[in-house]
Amino acid sequence: MDIRQIIMAGETNTVEFKSWIKTPKYKEMIDLLVKEAVGLTNTKGGIILVGVEDDGEITGCTKFDEQNIIEAVYDKTMPKLFTDIDVIEIDNKKILKVNVEKSSEIVSTSNGITYRRLGKNTKPYYPSEYNSNKISGFKGDYSAKIIENSSEEDIDFIEVENLKRKLQSRDKDSTQVMFTVTPRNLSNIDSECNYMNC
């Protein structure tokens, strides 16, 4: 499907139009592009066509810097979002096609706001809606769920160490009071926990 056909089909959950002329302030345009890019990457990925009005009219873009835009999107997202831009000329007007790939992890703005596409609109995406936080038949944080009929053989000690390393990379003091959990000292932990009613 060529770019004219995409524009004629209108906005979808993978295509967003953004007016350049109606948002003359550069910072406002960047904030809008960040929001839409985050929404797309958290859904299916897609494209943002800058210089196209909501009704599909091509009004074009002037005085833009593609590198500056992709770096601004990168700087204003967490984890960092990589995009690329194609400049397309239609009827002597330049539009920017911002390409956004689907992310394998949840992306938010640098302000901590997460978005997702809902049809042709971008809406806030709350942690309670993340699939990674859901267990069938359980509402709430899965890390707090008590797993019945489990034993020390079910613990993956490599993953425990990986978690400790991740915590320590964020805060070097966070694991100083932690000790290495092994099958040998697990029974001691269980005894102490029973004694302390934890």
Secondary structure as UniProt FT lines:
FT   HELIX           3..9
FT   STRAND          15..18
FT   TURN            21..22
FT   HELIX           26..41
FT   TURN            42..44
FT   STRAND          46..50
FT   TURN            54..55
FT   HELIX           66..75
FT   STRAND          77..78
FT   STRAND          83..90
FT   TURN            91..92
FT   STRAND          93..100
FT   STRAND          108..109
FT   TURN            110..111
FT   STRAND          114..118
FT   TURN            119..120
FT   STRAND          121..124
FT   HELIX           127..129
FT   HELIX           131..133
FT   TURN            136..137
FT   HELIX           142..144
FT   HELIX           152..154
FT   HELIX           157..170
FT   TURN            172..177
FT   HELIX           183..196
//
